[in-house]
Amino acid sequence: MSAWSTPEPGVRVRTSRCYDMNSVLLAADGHAVAIDPGVLPSELDEIAAAVAEAAPRFERVSLAFTHPHWDHVLGRPWFPGATTFAHAGFSDELERDQDRIALDAERWIRDAGETPPQPFRAFTPDLKARGTVLVRLGPIDVVTYDTPGHSGSHLALWLPQHGTLVAGDLLSDIEIPWLDAAPWVYRASLKALHWLFEQEDVRLLVPGHGPVAHGRLSGYRRLLRDMDYLLHLEGGVGDAWRRGLTLEETRVEVARMDYLGKDAAHAMNDVHAENVRFAYQALADSATPGRIG
């Protein structure tokens, strides 16, 4: 099966061998927008060739990044002269995590049988956004939605001309919500996208990892499933907290939950255990200091 697909007219998706990560390519009138180009050097060579074919002039190329995690940020050196775009807090997170990103990238690239071309270096995007704003990248409109919870500077990108939501690391069909903050932060992001699904003609959802979702209802179901997971997570952790259980005891209790990817090929068990920690810590932070187990 080809790594490339065209699930919506004008929207090309390339799925990486690394954890099924999706890169998105849009082209119109000699302009191109690549969203989260990655991951492996050979795959970036392919994406760069496709971009060059669609937009031979580098000043008509834009790169958009949904968030600053290692697998989403490696593509910039393949597009010299391109305009880069991300959340206003993106560069701070990237600078903070530069060494870890470089190590993770080298490990995954070598494990895939390829050679890292150069060490990763943090960068500052040319264009930055915060909140819900319209950004025009050449002839292509992008509407941003702040969606923290997996990353503090996470953006979901709505492409109204294509009826497409590029969700970053949200709304995957192979991942549960992957927290880096209290569960309510992630829930607030899902509520923002809930409004989008209610108000707009979302014909295609492209998550950061795994299969795309065709049609509004298909994407909406993913949102409701992820909201349900978070509510059950918070309920289970809250019950354990009220019973006075430690963090490790709570993890044992809440491990009994059923959730997407439990014991699967891309197992979410470790992610779920960390999500329990974030939920537990949120309760500890709102209660008497020193209670965390």
N, C-alpha and C positions, 0 to 999 in steps of 0.2 A: 504494500500500500504506500502511495506517495506521501511524503512528509508535508506536501503542499495541498491546500484545498481552497476552494472559492465558495464559501457557504452563503454568501450574499453578493449580488453584483457589485463589483468595485471593492470588495473586501477579500484579500488573500490572507490566509493563515498558514504559518509554517510551524509544525509541531516538532520540538526537539527530542532527541534521544534521551536527554537529561530530564527525567521526571515529567515527561509529556508537557513541557513548558511551551506556551504559545506565543509566537511573535506575529504581529499584525502589520500588513502592508497595504496602504491606500495610495492610489495614484489618480491624478486628474490634471489635464492641461499642462503636461510637462513638469508637474510637481509631484513629489512623493512624501508620504509620512510613514515612518516606521515606528511602531510602538513596541517597546521592550525587545529590541532585536537581540537574539541570543540563540543558543548558549555556547555551543562548541565552535572552535575556529573554523572548521569545515562548513558548519551551518551558517556562520556569519559570512563566510565567503559567498555562499549561495544567495543570502539575503542582499548583500552588497551588490552582487551582479544584477539581481532583479531590480533593485533601486536605481542603479545606473542606467538600466534599459528604460525605465519609466521616466527618469529625470536626469538626463546627461549633465546638466549644469548643477554643480554642488550647492550653489546658493538657493536652489529650489528644493532642497532636501531638508526635512525636519525629523528630528528624533524626539519622541515623547516617552517618558518613563513614568510608570504607575507608582513605583516606590523603590527605595534604595537597597534592596536585598541583592545578594551577589549574582544570582542567576538572571536578574533583570537589567543589569547595568554594565555588562561587559562590552557592548557593541560600539561604543563611541569611536574607538580608534579606526574602525572600518569605514567611517564616514567623515573624513576630514573636511572641515568647512561647513558642515551641516549645522543648522540651528537646533539647539537642544532646549527641551521644555520639561518642567516637572513642578512639583509642589514647592512652595516657598521654603519649607523646612528640609527639603531633600538634601541640599549640600551639607548641612550640619550633620545629619545622620550619616551621610556617606563619608565625611571626614572622620567622624568618630569611629566608624566601623571599617575603615580602609584596610587595616592589617588583617582582620578576620575575613573580609571579602576576598583579599588576595590569596589567603591560605585555602579557603573553601573552593575558590575557582581553580586553583592549581590542582587540588586533590581530585575534583570531579573531572577535569579535563584529562588528567593523566589516567584516571581509572577508565575513561572512555577510549583510551588508546591514542589520544592526540597529545600534541605538544603545546603548552601554553606559549603564546607568541611573545608576551611581555608581561611584566608585573602590573597588576591593576593600580591605577592612580585615581584618586578622587578628583572630581571636577565640579564646577559651579554651572548650572544651566543658564543659558542665555535668556530664556523667558521663564517666569515663575508665576504661579497662581495660588490663591488660597480662597476657599469657599466655592460657591457656584458662579462661575464666570464663563463667558464665551471667548474662546481664543481662536483666531483665524490663522491657520498654517497654510499659506498660499490660498488656494480656492477651497480648502477643506475646513469646515467648522468643527470645533471640539468644545464641548461643554464639560467643565470639570465639576466633580463632586468630592468634597472632603470625606474620606471614608477611613478614619483611623481605627485602630483596634488590632490590626495585624502589623502595622507600622504607623508611627506617629505622623509620617508625611505621605500617607497613601492617598492616591487619587483614583477614582473610577472615572472613565472617560466616555461620555455619551457623544455619539456621532450621528446627529439628527439627519443628515443627508443620506445616511446609509441604514438608518433604523437599527443601529448596532451599539451595544453597550460593551466596552472593553473594561472588565471588572477588576483587573489585577488579580491579587490573590484572595478574592472573594468569590462566592457562588460557584465553587468547583463541584464537579460530580465525582471526584476521587479524594477530596479532602474535607474534613470538618473545619469549622472556623478555627484558625490558628492564631491564638491570642499573643499579644505582647503588652496587654494592659488589662484592666478590669473588664469583665464580660459586658458591663453596661456600655462601655465605649464602643465595642463592636456592634452591640444591638442598636445604638444610635445611628451608626453608619447604615445598617440594614434598613432602618426606618426611613432614612433619606432616599435610599434606592427604592423603597416601597412606593414613595410618592412618584418616582420616575416611572415605575411600571404602571401605576394608576393613570398617569397623565399622558404618556407618550406611547407611540407605536413601536415597541421594542420587538423587532422581528428577529434579532440575533443577539445572543449573549456569548461573548468570548471570555472565558475565565483564564487566569494565568496558567492553570494546569488542568489537563484533561479535556474531554469532549466539549464542543460548543453546544449550546442549547438553541433550538430553532423554535421561534414563536414565543409570544408574550407569556402564555400560560406555562410553558416549559421552564422558562427562566424564573417566573414568579414562584413556581413550586420549589425551586432550589432555595429561594430566599426564605420561604416559609419553613422549609426543612431546617435551614441553618438557625433561624430564630427559635424553632422548637428545641434544637440541640442546646442552645445557650440557656433557655429557660429551664430545661431539665438539669443542666449542669449547675446552675445557680441554686435550684431547688435542692439537689442532692448535697451540695456543699453546705448550704444553709442549714439543712437538717443535721448534718454531722457536726457543724459548729455549735448548734444549740445543745447537742448532746455532749459537748466538751471534748470531742475527739481531736487528736493532734493532726497535723498535716498528713503524715504518713498513714495514719489510720483512716483519714478521710479519703486518701487516694485508693486505698483498698476497697472502701465502701463504694465509691463512685466508679471504680473500674467495672462494676457490674452493669453499668449503663450500656444500652445498645446504641451504636452510632455508626455513621458512614466510615468505611475503611477499617473497621475493627478486625484485626488479624488478617488483613488483606495483603496483596502483593506489595502495595505501597501502604504499609500498616500505619495507622494513625494512633496506635497505642501510646507511644511516647509523647506525642503531641497532646493527646487527651490528658495524660498525667500532668503535663505542664499547665494545661488549661485549668486543671483543678487547683494548682498552686496559685495562679493568678486570681481565681475566684476566692480562694481561702485568704489570700493576702488582702484582697479588697475588704473583706469582712474584718480582718485584723486591724487594718488602717482606720476603720470607722469605729473601732471599739477601744477598749483599754489597751495601751501599749504593753507589749510583752506577752500577749496571750498566744501568739503564733507558736505552733509546735515544731 
